[in-house]
Amino acid sequence: MVDDVPHPAARRGRPAVSGRRRLAVRVHPRARTERLEWDGSTLQLWVREPPDGGRANAAVIRAVARWAGVTPSQVAIVSGATARHKLIEIERADALPPPAV
């Protein structure tokens, strides 16, 4: 299934620019509760906000920043602003926690 294939840049697993890290994110908007799952390659993220007017994207940036331990200004959506599959860039390469077991 095409939806299960991560973005090619995220699949490579190396930073796009020195000191930055890219990762694939699968967003589930309008979720009952906020949560996330990290398997080491893709971050599954459930946010309560609807996708209307970029509200879900703002919630994604805040959630990824909180999860990675950085400020929201250090997180950017590189591609997929209107899609559920997004490519996110974090300014600190060491910001990603280990995968959940």
Buried (B, 14 or more C-beta within 10 A) or exposed (E): EEEEEBBEBBEEEEBEEEEBBBBBBBBBBEBEEBEBEBEEEBBBBBBEBEBEEBBBBBBBBBBBBEBBEBEEEBBBBBBBEEEBBBBBBBBBBEBBEEEEE
